[in-house]
Amino acid sequence: MKKYGREFITFPDVTVMVIIFAVMLGFTIPNLYDWRIWAAIGVGMMTYAISEYMIHRFLFHIKKPKNPFLLKIIKRLHYDHHVDPDDVKLLFLPLWFSLPNFIILVVICYAITSNLNLTMGFATGVIGYFLFYEWKHFVAHKPIQPVTKMGKQIKKSHLWHHYKNENYWFGVTHRAVDKTMGTYRDHKKVEKSDTARDLEKRA
C-alpha cells in the first residue's frame, strides 16, 4: 500500500495539486471558527462531486471531433485512457486542463461572494475533493482492495464502465448522480459494448 501511496503522491500533476491544496488549507484553517467557511468548503466539495459526473459524461465522452486539434485534446483527456485504462500517465487529469477550470470556479465564487476567505474555503473544498477523486480513480485501476463496502462497489462499477459498457457508471467517487440520471444499471442487464475500449469508433 505504501508503494501505491508513494506512486500516487509523487506523480507530478498530483504533487502540484497537493501543494496548491496545502496552500489553500493554510489560508482556510485560521478561519474555521466561522461556520460560513465550513459551508464554503462543503459547497466546493459538492461542486466537484457533481462536475465529476458531468464532465466525464458530457465532455470526455463526446463523439469523435472532426477537428484534429480537438481530437488530440480529447484523446489525451479520456479516449486514450479507455484504450489503456492502466497506464498511469493517462490516469490523472493534466494540469493544463484542471488548473484553468479551478481558476474559473474560484473567480466565479469570488464574483458571487466578494469575500476572499469564503473563496479560499470554496477552493479548499474543490481541490480537496479533486484529490479524493484522483485517488479513487487511481485505486480503481490498481490492485488495491478498498476497505469499505461502498468503495468496493464504486471500484467495480468504474471497471464495468471501462470493460463492460462506456455508456453507464460515470461516477468515480460516488453513485448519486448516476442513479439520478439513470446511468447506474445492474451490470448483468447491460450488454457488453464493442466500443468500451475504443471511444473513437462509436457511431
Contact map, one row per residue, 1 for C-alpha under 8 A:
11111000000000000000000000000000000000000000000000000000000000000000000000000000000000000000000000000000000000000000000000000000000000000000000100000000000000000000000000000000000000000000000000000000000
11111100000000000000000000000000000000000000000000000000000000000000000000000000000000000000000000000000000000000000000000000000000000000000000000000000000000000000000000000000000000000000000000000000000
11111110000000000000000000000000000000000000000000000000000000000000000000000000000000000000000000000000000000000000000000000000000000000000000000000000000000000000000000000000000000000000000000000000000
11111111000000000000000000000000000000000000000000000000000000000000000000000000000000000000000000000000000000000000000000000000000000000000000000000000000000000000000000000000000000000000000000000000000
11111111100000000000000000000000000000000000000000000000000000000000000000000000000000000000000000000000000000000000000000000000000000000000000000000000000000000000000000000000000000000000000000000000000
01111111110000000000000000000000000000000000000000000000000000000000000000000000000000000000000000000000000000000000000000000000000000000000000000000000000000000000000000000000000000000000000000000000000
00111111111000000000000000000000000000000000000000000000000000000000000000000000000000000000000000000000000000000000000000000000000000000000000000000000000000000000000000000000000000000000000000000000000
00011111111001000000000000000000000000000000000000000000000000000000000000000000000000000000000000000000000000000000000000000000000000100100000000000000000000000000000000000000000000000000000000000000000
00001111111001100100000000000000000000000000000000000000000000000000000000000000000000000000000000000000000000000000000000000000000000000000000000000000000000000000000000000000000000000000000000000000000
00000111111101100000000000000000000000000000000000000000000000000000000000000000000000000000000000000000000000000000000000000000000000000000000000000000000000000000000000000000000000000000000000000000000
00000011111111100000000000000000000000000000000000000000000000000000000000000000000000000000000000000000000000000000000000000000000000000000000000000000000000000000000000000000000000000000000000000000000
00000000011111110000000000000000000000000000000000000000000000000000000000000000000000000000000000000000000000000000000000000000000000000000000000000000000000000000000000000000000000000000000000000000000
00000000001111111000000000000000000000000000000000000000000000000000000000000000000000000001111000000000000000000000000000000000000000000000000000000000000000000000000000000000000000000000000000000000000
00000001111111111100000000000000000000000000000000000000000000000000000000000000000000000001000000000000000000000000000000000000001000000000000000000000000000000000000000000000000000000000000000000000000
00000000111111111110000000000000000000000000000000000000000000000000000000000000000000000000000000000000000000000000000000000000000000000000000000000000000000000000000000000000000000000000000000000000000
00000000000111111111000000000000000000000000000000000000000000000000000000000000000000000000000000000000000000000000000000000000000000000000000000000000000000000000000000000000000000000000000000000000000
00000000000011111111100000000000000000000000000000000000000000000000000000000000000000000000000000000000000000000000000000000010001000000000000000000000000000000000000000000000000000000000000000000000000
00000000100001111111110000000000000000000000000000000000000000000000000000000000000000000000000000000000000000000000000000000000001000000000000000000000000000000000000000000000000000000000000000000000000
00000000000000111111111000000000000000000000000000000000000000000000000000000000000000000000000000000000000000000000000000000000000000000000000000000000000000000000000000000000000000000000000000000000000
00000000000000011111111100000000000000000000000000000000000000000000000000000000000000000000000000000000000000000000000000000000000000000000000000000000000000000000000000000000000000000000000000000000000
00000000000000001111111110000000000000000000000000000000000000000000000000000000000000000000000000000000000000000000000000010011000000000000000000000000000000000000000000000000000000000000000000000000000
00000000000000000111111111000000000000000000000000000000000000000000000000000000000000000000000000000000000000000000000000000000000000000000000000000000000000000000000000000000000000000000000000000000000
00000000000000000011111111100000000000000000000000000000000000000000000000000000000000000000000000000000000000000000000000000000000000000000000000000000000000000000000000000000000000000000000000000000000
00000000000000000001111111110000000000000000000000000000000000000000000000000000000000000000000000000000000000000000000110110000000000000000000000000000000000000000000000000000000000000000000000000000000
00000000000000000000111111111000000000000000000000000000000000000000000000000000000000000000000000000000000000000000000010010000000000000000000000000000000000000000000000000000000000000000000000000000000
00000000000000000000011111111100000000000000000000000000000000000000000000000000000000000000000000000000000000000000000000000000000000000000000000000000000000000000000000000000000000000000000000000000000
00000000000000000000001111111110000000000000000000000000000000000000000000000000000000000000000000000000000000000000100100000000000000000000000000000000000000000000000000000000000000000000000000000000000
00000000000000000000000111111111000010000000000000000000000000000000000000000000000000000000000000000000000000000000100110010000000000000000000000000000000000000000000000000000000000000000000000000000000
00000000000000000000000011111111000000000000000000000000000000000000000000000000000000000000000000000000000000000000000000000000000000000000000000000000000000000000000000000000000000000000000000000000000
00000000000000000000000001111111100000000000000000000000000000000000000000000000000000000000000000000000000000000000000000000000000000000000000000000000000000000000000000000000000000000000000000000000000
00000000000000000000000000111111110010000000000000000000000000000000000000000000000000000000000000000000000000000000100000000000000000000000000000000000000000000000000000000000000000000000000000000000000
00000000000000000000000000011111111011000000000000000000000000000000000000000000000000000000000000000000000000000000000000000000000000000000000000000000000000000000000000000000000000000000000000000000000
00000000000000000000000000000111111010000000000000000000000000000000000000000000000000000000000000000000000000000000000000000000000000000000000000000000000000000000000000000000000000000000000000000000000
00000000000000000000000000000011111111000000000000000000000000000000000000000000000000000000000000000000000000000000000000000000000000000000000000000000000000000000000000000000000000000000000000000000000
00000000000000000000000000000001111111100000000000000000000000000000000000000000000000000000000000000000000000000000000000000000000000000000000000000000000000000000000000000000000000000000000000000000000
00000000000000000000000000000000011111110000000000000000000000000000000000000000000000000000000000000000000000000000010000000000000000000000000000000000000000000000000000000000000000000000000000000000000
00000000000000000000000000010011111111111000000000000000000000000000000000000000000000000000000000000000000000000000110011000000000000000000000000000000000000000000000000000000000000000000000000000000000
00000000000000000000000000000001011111111100000000000000000000000000000000000000000000000000000000000000000000000000000010000000000000000000000000000000000000000000000000000000000000000000000000000000000
00000000000000000000000000000000001111111110000000000000000000000000000000000000000000000000000000000000000000000000000000000000000000000000000000000000000000000000000000000000000000000000000000000000000
00000000000000000000000000000000000111111111000000000000000000000000000000000000000000000000000000000000000000000000011011001000000000000000000000000000000000000000000000000000000000000000000000000000000
00000000000000000000000000000000000011111111100000000000000000000000000000000000000000000000000000000000000000000000000011111100000000000000000000000000000000000000000000000000000000000000000000000000000
00000000000000000000000000000000000001111111110000000000000000000000000000000000000000000000000000000000000000000000000001001000000000000000000000000000000000000000000000000000000000000000000000000000000
00000000000000000000000000000000000000111111111000000000000000000000000000000000000000000000000000000000000000000000000001001000000000000000000000000000000000000000000000000000000000000000000000000000000
00000000000000000000000000000000000000011111111100000000000000000000000000000000000000000000000000000000000000000000000011111100100000000000000000000000000000000000000000000000000000000000000000000000000
00000000000000000000000000000000000000001111111110000000000000000000000000000000000000000000000000000000000000000000000001001111100000000000000000000000000000000000000000000000000000000000000000000000000
00000000000000000000000000000000000000000111111111000000000000000000000000000000000000000000000000000000000000000000000000000100000000000000000000000000000000000000000000000000000000000000000000000000000
00000000000000000000000000000000000000000011111111100000000000000000000000000000000000000000000000000000000000000000000000000100000000000000000000000000000000000000000000000000000000000000000000000000000
00000000000000000000000000000000000000000001111111110000000000000000000000000000000000000000000000000000000000000000000000000100110000000000000000000000000000000000000000000000000000000000000000000000000
00000000000000000000000000000000000000000000111111111000000000000000000000000000000000000000000000000000000000000000000000000000100000000000000000000000000000000000000000001100000000000000000000000000000
00000000000000000000000000000000000000000000011111111100000000000000000000000000000000000000000000000000000000000000000000000000000000000000000000000000000000000000000000000000100000000000000000000000000
00000000000000000000000000000000000000000000001111111110000000000000000000000000000000000000000000000000000000000000000000000000000000000000000000000000000000000000000000000000000000000000000000000000000
00000000000000000000000000000000000000000000000111111111000000000000000000000000000000000000000000000000000000000000000000000000000000000000000000000000000000000000000000110000000000000000000000000000000
00000000000000000000000000000000000000000000000011111111100000000000000000000000000000000000000000000000000000000000000000000000000000000000000000000000000000000000000001110000110000000000000000000000000
00000000000000000000000000000000000000000000000001111111111000000000000000000000000000000000000000000000000000000000000000000000000000000000000000000000000000000000000000000000000000000000000000000000000
00000000000000000000000000000000000000000000000000111111111100000000000000000000000000000000000000000000000000000000000000000000000000000000000000000000000000000000000000000000000000000000000000000000000
00000000000000000000000000000000000000000000000000011111111110000000000000000000000000000000000000000000000000000000000000000000000000000000000000000000000000000000000001000000000000000000000000000000000
00000000000000000000000000000000000000000000000000001111111111000000000000000000000000000000000000000000000000000000000000000000000000000000000000000000000000000000000001000000000000000000000000000000000
00000000000000000000000000000000000000000000000000000111111111000000000000000000000000000000000000000000000000000000000000000000000000000000000000000000000000000000000000000000000000000000000000000000000
00000000000000000000000000000000000000000000000000000111111111000000000000000000000000000000000000000000000000000000000000000000000000000000000000000000000000000000000000000000000000000000000000000000000
00000000000000000000000000000000000000000000000000000011111111000000000001001110000000000000000000000000000000000000000000000000000000000000000000000000000000000000000000000000000000000000000000000000000
00000000000000000000000000000000000000000000000000000001111111100000000000000110000000000000000000000000000000000000000000000000000000000000000000000000000000000000000000000000000000000000000000000010000
00000000000000000000000000000000000000000000000000000000111111111000000000000000000000000000000000000000000000000000000000000000000000000000000000000000000000000000000000000000000000000000000000000000000
00000000000000000000000000000000000000000000000000000000000011111000000000000000000000000000000000000000000000000000000000000000000000000000000000000000000000000000000000000000000000000000000000000011011
00000000000000000000000000000000000000000000000000000000000001111100001000000000000000000000000000000000000000000000000000000000000000000000000000000000000000000000000000000000000000000000000000000011110
00000000000000000000000000000000000000000000000000000000000001111111011000000000000000000000000000000000000000000000000000000000000000000000000000000000000000000000000000000000000000000000000000000000000
00000000000000000000000000000000000000000000000000000000000000011111011000000000000000000000000000000000000000000000000000000000000000000000000000000000000000000000000000000000000000000000000000000000000
00000000000000000000000000000000000000000000000000000000000000001111111000000000000000000000000000000000000000000000000000000000000000000000000000000000000000000000000000000000000000000000000000000000000
00000000000000000000000000000000000000000000000000000000000000001111111100000000000000000000000000000000000000000000000000000000000000000000000000000000000000000000000000000000000000000000000000000000000
00000000000000000000000000000000000000000000000000000000000000000011111110000000000000000000000000000000000000000000000000000000000000000000000000000000000000000000000000000000000000000000000000000000000
00000000000000000000000000000000000000000000000000000000000000001111111111000000000000000000000000000000000000000000000000000000000000000000000000000000000000000000000000000000000000000000000000000000000
00000000000000000000000000000000000000000000000000000000000000011111111111100000000000000000000000000000000000000000000000000000000000000000000000000000000000000000000000000000000000000000000000000000000
00000000000000000000000000000000000000000000000000000000000000000001111111110000000000000000000000000000000000000000000000000000000000000000000000000000000000000000000000000000000000000000000000000000000
00000000000000000000000000000000000000000000000000000000000000000000111111111000000000000000000000000000000000000000000000000000000000000000000000000000000000000000000000000000000000000000000000000000000
00000000000000000000000000000000000000000000000000000000000100000000011111111110000000000000000000000000000000000000000000000000000000000000000000000000000000000000000000000000000000000000000000000000000
00000000000000000000000000000000000000000000000000000000000000000000001111111111100000000000000000000000000000000000000000000000000000000000000000000000000000000000000000000000000000000000000000000000000
00000000000000000000000000000000000000000000000000000000000000000000000111111111100000000100000000000000000000000000000000000000000000000000000000000000000000000000000000000000000000000000000000000000000
00000000000000000000000000000000000000000000000000000000000100000000000011111111100000000100110000000000000000000000000000000000000000000000000000000000000000000000000000000000000000000000000000000000000
00000000000000000000000000000000000000000000000000000000000110000000000001111111110000000100000000000000000000000000000000000000000000000000000000000000000000000000000000000000000000000000000000000000000
00000000000000000000000000000000000000000000000000000000000110000000000001111111111000000000000000000000000000000000000000000000000000000000000000000000000000000000000000000000000000000000000000000111000
00000000000000000000000000000000000000000000000000000000000000000000000000111111111110000100000000000000000000000000000000000000000000000000000000000000000000000000000000000000000000000000000000000100000
00000000000000000000000000000000000000000000000000000000000000000000000000111111111111100110000000000000000000000000000000000000000000000000000000000000000000000000000000000000000000000000000000000000000
00000000000000000000000000000000000000000000000000000000000000000000000000000111111110000000000000000000000000000000000000000000000000000000000000000000000000000100000000000000000000000000000000011110000
00000000000000000000000000000000000000000000000000000000000000000000000000000011111110000000000000000000000000000000000000000000000000000000000000000000000000000000000000000000000000000000000000001100000
00000000000000000000000000000000000000000000000000000000000000000000000000000001111111100000000000000000000000000000000000000000000000000000000000000000000000000000000000000000000000000000000000001000000
00000000000000000000000000000000000000000000000000000000000000000000000000000001111111100110000000000000000000000000000000000000000000000000100000000000000000000100000000000000000000000000000000000000000
00000000000000000000000000000000000000000000000000000000000000000000000000000000100111110110000000000000000000000000000000000000000000000000110000000000000000000000000000000000000000000000000000000000000
00000000000000000000000000000000000000000000000000000000000000000000000000000000100111111110000000000000000000000000000000000000000000000000000000000000000000000000000000000000000000000000000000000000000
00000000000000000000000000000000000000000000000000000000000000000000000000000000000001111111000000000000000000000000000000000000000000000000000000000000000000000000000000000000000000000000000000000000000
00000000000000000000000000000000000000000000000000000000000000000000000000000000000000111111000000000000000000000000000000000000000000000000000000000000000000000000000000000000000000000000000000000000000
00000000000000000000000000000000000000000000000000000000000000000000000000011101100011111111100000000000000000000000000000000000000000000000000000000000000000000000000000000000000000000000000000000000000
00000000000000000000000000000000000000000000000000000000000000000000000000000000100011111111100000000000000000000000000000000000000000001100000000000000000000000000000000000000000000000000000000000000000
00000000000011000000000000000000000000000000000000000000000000000000000000000000000000011111110000000000000000000000000000000000000001000100000000000000000000000000000000000000000000000000000000000000000
00000000000010000000000000000000000000000000000000000000000000000000000000001000000000000111111011000000000000000000000000000000000000000000000000000000000000000000000000000000000000000000000000000000000
00000000000010000000000000000000000000000000000000000000000000000000000000001000000000000001111111000000000000000000000000000000000000000000000000000000000000000000000000000000000000000000000000000000000
00000000000010000000000000000000000000000000000000000000000000000000000000000000000000000000111111100000000000000000000000000000000000000000000000000000000000000000000000000000000000000000000000000000000
00000000000000000000000000000000000000000000000000000000000000000000000000000000000000000000011111110000000000000000000000000000000000000000000000000000000000000000000000000000000000000000000000000000000
00000000000000000000000000000000000000000000000000000000000000000000000000000000000000000000111111111000000000000000000000000000000000000000000000000000000000000000000000000000000000000000000000000000000
00000000000000000000000000000000000000000000000000000000000000000000000000000000000000000000111111111100000000000000000000000000000000000000000000000000000000000000000000000000000000000000000000000000000
00000000000000000000000000000000000000000000000000000000000000000000000000000000000000000000001111111110000000000000000000000000000000000000000000000000000000000000000000000000000000000000000000000000000
00000000000000000000000000000000000000000000000000000000000000000000000000000000000000000000000111111111000000000000000000000000000000000000000000000000000000000000000000000000000000000000000000000000000
00000000000000000000000000000000000000000000000000000000000000000000000000000000000000000000000011111111100000000000000000000000000000000000000000000000000000000000000000000000000000000000000000000000000
00000000000000000000000000000000000000000000000000000000000000000000000000000000000000000000000001111111110000000000000000100110000000000000000000000000000000000000000000000000000000000000000000000000000
00000000000000000000000000000000000000000000000000000000000000000000000000000000000000000000000000111111111000000000000000000000000000000000000000000000000000000000000000000000000000000000000000000000000
00000000000000000000000000000000000000000000000000000000000000000000000000000000000000000000000000011111111100000000000000000000000000000000000000000000000000000000000000000000000000000000000000000000000
00000000000000000000000000000000000000000000000000000000000000000000000000000000000000000000000000001111111110000000000000000000000000000000000000000000000000000000000000000000000000000000000000000000000
00000000000000000000000000000000000000000000000000000000000000000000000000000000000000000000000000000111111111000000001001100000000000000000000000000000000000000000000000000000000000000000000000000000000
00000000000000000000000000000000000000000000000000000000000000000000000000000000000000000000000000000011111111100000000000000000000000000000000000000000000000000000000000000000000000000000000000000000000
00000000000000000000000000000000000000000000000000000000000000000000000000000000000000000000000000000001111111110000000000000000000000000000000000000000000000000000000000000000000000000000000000000000000
00000000000000000000000000000000000000000000000000000000000000000000000000000000000000000000000000000000111111111100001001000000000000000000000000000000000000000000000000000000000000000000000000000000000
00000000000000000000000000000000000000000000000000000000000000000000000000000000000000000000000000000000011111111111011000000000000000000000000000000000000000000000000000000000000000000000000000000000000
00000000000000000000000000000000000000000000000000000000000000000000000000000000000000000000000000000000001111111100000000000000000000000000000000000000000000000000000000000000000000000000000000000000000
00000000000000000000000000000000000000000000000000000000000000000000000000000000000000000000000000000000000111111100000000000000000000000000000000000000000000000000000000000000000000000000000000000000000
00000000000000000000000000000000000000000000000000000000000000000000000000000000000000000000000000000000000011111110011000000000000000000000000000000000000000000000000000000000000000000000000000000000000
00000000000000000000000000000000000000000000000000000000000000000000000000000000000000000000000000000000000011111111000000000000000000000000000000000000000000000000000000000000000000000000000000000000000
00000000000000000000000000000000000000000000000000000000000000000000000000000000000000000000000000000000000001001111111000000000000000000000000000000000000000000000000000000000000000000000000000000000000
00000000000000000000000000000000000000000000000000000000000000000000000000000000000000000000000000000000000001000111111100000000000000000000000000000000000000000000000000000000000000000000000000000000000
00000000000000000000000000110010000010000000000000000000000000000000000000000000000000000000000000000000000000000011111110000000000000000000000000000000000000000000000000000000000000000000000000000000000
00000000000000000000000000000000000110010000000000000000000000000000000000000000000000000000000000000000000001001011111111000000000000000000000000000000000000000000000000000000000000000000000000000000000
00000000000000000000000000000000000000010000000000000000000000000000000000000000000000000000000000000000010011001011111111100000000000000000000000000000000000000000000000000000000000000000000000000000000
00000000000000000000000100110000000000000000000000000000000000000000000000000000000000000000000000000000000000000001111111110000000000000000000000000000000000000000000000000000000000000000000000000000000
00000000000000000000000110010000000011011001000000000000000000000000000000000000000000000000000000000000000000000000111111111000000000000000000000000000000000000000000000000000000000000000000000000000000
00000000000000000000000000000000000010011111100000000000000000000000000000000000000000000000000000000000010010000000011111111100000000000000000000000000000000000000000000000000000000000000000000000000000
00000000000000000000000100000000000000001001000000000000000000000000000000000000000000000000000000000100010000000000001111111110000000000000000000000000000000000000000000000000000000000000000000000000000
00000000000000000000100110010000000000001001000000000000000000000000000000000000000000000000000000000000000000000000000111111111000000000000000000000000000000000000000000000000000000000000000000000000000
00000000000000000000000000000000000000011111100000000000000000000000000000000000000000000000000000000000000000000000000011111111100000000000000000000000000000000000000000000000000000000000000000000000000
00000000000000000000000000000000000000001001111100000000000000000000000000000000000000000000000000000100000000000000000001111111110000000000000000000000000000000000000000000000000000000000000000000000000
00000000000000001000100000000000000000000000100000000000000000000000000000000000000000000000000000000100000000000000000000111111111000000000000000000000000000000000000000000000000000000000000000000000000
00000000000000000000100000000000000000000000100000000000000000000000000000000000000000000000000000000000000000000000000000011111111100000000000000000000000000000000000000000000000000000000000000000000000
00000000000000000000000000000000000000000001100110000000000000000000000000000000000000000000000000000000000000000000000000001111111110000000000000000000000000000000000000000000000000000000000000000000000
00000000000000000000000000000000000000000000000100000000000000000000000000000000000000000000000000000000000000000000000000000111111111000000000000000000000000000000000000000000000000000000000000000000000
00000000000001001100000000000000000000000000000000000000000000000000000000000000000000000000000000000000000000000000000000000011111111100000000000000000000000000000000000000000000000000000000000000000000
00000000000000000000000000000000000000000000000000000000000000000000000000000000000000000000000000000000000000000000000000000001111111110000000000000000000000000000000000001000000000000000000000000000000
00000000000000000000000000000000000000000000000000000000000000000000000000000000000000000000000000000000000000000000000000000000111111111000000000000000000000000000000000011000000000000000000000000000000
00000000000000000000000000000000000000000000000000000000000000000000000000000000000000000001000000000000000000000000000000000000011111111100000000000000000000000000000000000000000000000000000000000000000
00000001000000000000000000000000000000000000000000000000000000000000000000000000000000000000000000000000000000000000000000000000001111111110000000000000000000000000000000000000000000000000000000000000000
00000000000000000000000000000000000000000000000000000000000000000000000000000000000000000000000000000000000000000000000000000000000111111111000000000000001000000000000000011000000000000000000000000000000
00000000000000000000000000000000000000000000000000000000000000000000000000000000000000000010000000000000000000000000000000000000000011111111100000000000000000000000000000011000000000000000000000000000000
00000001000000000000000000000000000000000000000000000000000000000000000000000000000000000011000000000000000000000000000000000000000001111111110000000000000000000000000000000000000000000000000000000000000
00000000000000000000000000000000000000000000000000000000000000000000000000000000000000000000000000000000000000000000000000000000000000111111111111000000001000000000000000000000000000000000000000000000000
00000000000000000000000000000000000000000000000000000000000000000000000000000000000000000000000000000000000000000000000000000000000000011111111100000000001101100000000000000000000000000000000000000000000
00000000000000000000000000000000000000000000000000000000000000000000000000000000000011000000000000000000000000000000000000000000000000001111111000000000000000100000000000000000000000000000000000000000000
00000000000000000000000000000000000000000000000000000000000000000000000000000000000001000000000000000000000000000000000000000000000000000111111100000000000000000000000000000000000000000000000000000000000
00000000000000000000000000000000000000000000000000000000000000000000000000000000000000000000000000000000000000000000000000000000000000000011111110000000000000000000000000000000000000000000000000000000000
10000000000000000000000000000000000000000000000000000000000000000000000000000000000000000000000000000000000000000000000000000000000000000011011111000000000000000000000000000000000000000000000000000000000
00000000000000000000000000000000000000000000000000000000000000000000000000000000000000000000000000000000000000000000000000000000000000000010001111100001000000000000000000000000000000000000000000000000000
00000000000000000000000000000000000000000000000000000000000000000000000000000000000000000000000000000000000000000000000000000000000000000010000111111011001000000000000000000000000000000000000000000000000
00000000000000000000000000000000000000000000000000000000000000000000000000000000000000000000000000000000000000000000000000000000000000000000000011111011000000000000000000000000000000000000000000000000000
00000000000000000000000000000000000000000000000000000000000000000000000000000000000000000000000000000000000000000000000000000000000000000000000001111111000000000000000000000000000000000000000000000000000
00000000000000000000000000000000000000000000000000000000000000000000000000000000000000000000000000000000000000000000000000000000000000000000000001111111100000000000000000000000000000000000000000000000000
00000000000000000000000000000000000000000000000000000000000000000000000000000000000000000000000000000000000000000000000000000000000000000000000000011111110000000000000000000000000000000000000000000000000
00000000000000000000000000000000000000000000000000000000000000000000000000000000000000000000000000000000000000000000000000000000000000000000000001111111111000000000000000000000000000000000000000000000000
00000000000000000000000000000000000000000000000000000000000000000000000000000000000000000000000000000000000000000000000000000000000000000000000011111111111100000000000000000000000000000000000000000000000
00000000000000000000000000000000000000000000000000000000000000000000000000000000000000000000000000000000000000000000000000000000000000000000000000001111111110000000000000000000000000000000000000000000000
00000000000000000000000000000000000000000000000000000000000000000000000000000000000000000000000000000000000000000000000000000000000000000000000000000111111111000000000000111110000000000000000000000000000
00000000000000000000000000000000000000000000000000000000000000000000000000000000000000000000000000000000000000000000000000000000000000010011000001000011111111100000000000010000000000000000000000000000000
00000000000000000000000000000000000000000000000000000000000000000000000000000000000000000000000000000000000000000000000000000000000000000001000000000001111111110000000000000000000000000000000000000000000
00000000000000000000000000000000000000000000000000000000000000000000000000000000000000000000000000000000000000000000000000000000000000000000000000000000111111111000000010000000000000000000000000000000000
00000000000000000000000000000000000000000000000000000000000000000000000000000000000000000000000000000000000000000000000000000000000000000001000000000000011111111100000011110000000000000000000000000000000
00000000000000000000000000000000000000000000000000000000000000000000000000000000000000000000000000000000000000000000000000000000000000000001100000000000001111111111000000000000000000000000000000000000000
00000000000000000000000000000000000000000000000000000000000000000000000000000000000000000000000000000000000000000000000000000000000000000000000000000000000111111111110010000000000000000010000000000000000
00000000000000000000000000000000000000000000000000000000000000000000000000000000000000000000000000000000000000000000000000000000000000000000000000000000000011111111111111000000000000000000000000010000000
00000000000000000000000000000000000000000000000000000000000000000000000000000000010010000000000000000000000000000000000000000000000000000000000000000000000001111111110000000000000000000000000000011000000
00000000000000000000000000000000000000000000000000000000000000000000000000000000000000000000000000000000000000000000000000000000000000000000000000000000000000111111110000000000000000000000000100011000000
00000000000000000000000000000000000000000000000000000000000000000000000000000000000000000000000000000000000000000000000000000000000000000000000000000000000000111111110000000000000000000010011110010000000
00000000000000000000000000000000000000000000000000000000000000000000000000000000000000000000000000000000000000000000000000000000000000000000000000000000000000011111111100000000000000000000011110110000000
00000000000000000000000000000000000000000000000000000000000000000000000000000000000000000000000000000000000000000000000000000000000000000000000000000000000000011111111110000000000000000000000010110000000
00000000000000000000000000000000000000000000000000000000000000000000000000000000000000000000000000000000000000000000000000000000000000000000000000000000000000001000111111000000000000100000000000000000000
00000000000000000000000000000000000000000000000000000000000000000000000000000000000000000000000000000000000000000000000000000000000000000000000000000000000000001000111111000000010000111000000000000000000
00000000000000000000000000000000000000000000000000000000000000000000000000000000000000000000000000000000000000000000000000000000000000000000000000000000000011011000011111100010010000111000000000000000000
00000000000000000000000000000000000000000000000000001001100000000000000000000000000000000000000000000000000000000000000000000000000000000000000000000000000001001000001111110000010000100000000000000000000
00000000000000000000000000000000000000000000000000011000000000000000000000000000000000000000000000000000000000000000000000000000000000000000000000000000010001000000000011111111110000000000000000000000000
00000000000000000000000000000000000000000000000000011000000000000000000000000000000000000000000000000000000000000000000000000000000010011000000000000000011001000000000001111110000000000000000000000000000
00000000000000000000000000000000000000000000000010000000000000000000000000000000000000000000000000000000000000000000000000000000000110011000000000000000010000000000000000111110000000000000000000000000000
00000000000000000000000000000000000000000000000010000000000000000000000000000000000000000000000000000000000000000000000000000000000000000000000000000000010000000000000000111111100000000000000000000000000
00000000000000000000000000000000000000000000000000000000000000000000000000000000000000000000000000000000000000000000000000000000000000000000000000000000010000000000000010111111111000010000000000000000000
00000000000000000000000000000000000000000000000000000000000000000000000000000000000000000000000000000000000000000000000000000000000000000000000000000000000000000000000000100111111100000000000000000000000
00000000000000000000000000000000000000000000000001001000000000000000000000000000000000000000000000000000000000000000000000000000000000000000000000000000000000000000000000100111111110000000000000000000000
00000000000000000000000000000000000000000000000000001000000000000000000000000000000000000000000000000000000000000000000000000000000000000000000000000000000000000000000111100011111111110000000000000000000
00000000000000000000000000000000000000000000000000000000000000000000000000000000000000000000000000000000000000000000000000000000000000000000000000000000000000000000000000000011111111110000000000000000000
00000000000000000000000000000000000000000000000000000000000000000000000000000000000000000000000000000000000000000000000000000000000000000000000000000000000000000000000000000001111111100000000000000000000
00000000000000000000000000000000000000000000000000000000000000000000000000000000000000000000000000000000000000000000000000000000000000000000000000000000000000000000000000000000111111110000000000000000000
00000000000000000000000000000000000000000000000000000000000000000000000000000000000000000000000000000000000000000000000000000000000000000000000000000000000000000000000000000000011111111000000000000000000
00000000000000000000000000000000000000000000000000000000000000000000000000000000000000000000000000000000000000000000000000000000000000000000000000000000000000000000001111000000011111111000000000000000000
00000000000000000000000000000000000000000000000000000000000000000000000000000000000000000000000000000000000000000000000000000000000000000000000000000000000000000000000110000010011011111100000000000000000
00000000000000000000000000000000000000000000000000000000000000000000000000000000000000000000000000000000000000000000000000000000000000000000000000000000000000000000000110000000000001111110110000000000000
00000000000000000000000000000000000000000000000000000000000000000000000000000000000000000000000000000000000000000000000000000000000000000000000000000000000000000000000000000000000000011111110000000000000
00000000000000000000000000000000000000000000000000000000000000000000000000000000000000000000000000000000000000000000000000000000000000000000000000000000000000010001000000000000000000001111110000000000000
00000000000000000000000000000000000000000000000000000000000000000000000000000000000000000000000000000000000000000000000000000000000000000000000000000000000000000000000000000000000000000111111000000000000
00000000000000000000000000000000000000000000000000000000000000000000000000000000000000000000000000000000000000000000000000000000000000000000000000000000000000000000000000000000000000001111111000000000000
00000000000000000000000000000000000000000000000000000000000000000000000000000000000000000000000000000000000000000000000000000000000000000000000000000000000000000001100000000000000000001111111100000000000
00000000000000000000000000000000000000000000000000000000000000000000000000000000000000000000000000000000000000000000000000000000000000000000000000000000000000000001100000000000000000000001111110000000000
00000000000000000000000000000000000000000000000000000000000000000000000000000000000000000000000000000000000000000000000000000000000000000000000000000000000000000011100000000000000000000000011111000000000
00000000000000000000000000000000000000000000000000000000000000000000000000000000000000000000000000000000000000000000000000000000000000000000000000000000000000000001110000000000000000000000001111110000000
00000000000000000000000000000000000000000000000000000000000000000000000000000000000000000000000000000000000000000000000000000000000000000000000000000000000000000000000000000000000000000000000111111000000
00000000000000000000000000000000000000000000000000000000000000000000000000000000000000000000000000000000000000000000000000000000000000000000000000000000000000000000110000000000000000000000000011111111110
00000000000000000000000000000000000000000000000000000000000000000000000000000000010000000000000000000000000000000000000000000000000000000000000000000000000000001111110000000000000000000000000011111110000
00000000000000000000000000000000000000000000000000000000000000000000000000000000011100000000000000000000000000000000000000000000000000000000000000000000000000000110000000000000000000000000000001111110000
00000000000000000000000000000000000000000000000000000000000000000000000000000011011000000000000000000000000000000000000000000000000000000000000000000000000000000000000000000000000000000000000000111111110
00000000000000000000000000000000000000000000000000000000000010110000000000000010010000000000000000000000000000000000000000000000000000000000000000000000000000000000000000000000000000000000000000111111110
00000000000000000000000000000000000000000000000000000000000000110000000000000010000000000000000000000000000000000000000000000000000000000000000000000000000000000000000000000000000000000000000000100111110
00000000000000000000000000000000000000000000000000000000000000010000000000000000000000000000000000000000000000000000000000000000000000000000000000000000000000000000000000000000000000000000000000100111111
00000000000000000000000000000000000000000000000000000000000000110000000000000000000000000000000000000000000000000000000000000000000000000000000000000000000000000000000000000000000000000000000000100111111
00000000000000000000000000000000000000000000000000000000000000100000000000000000000000000000000000000000000000000000000000000000000000000000000000000000000000000000000000000000000000000000000000000000111
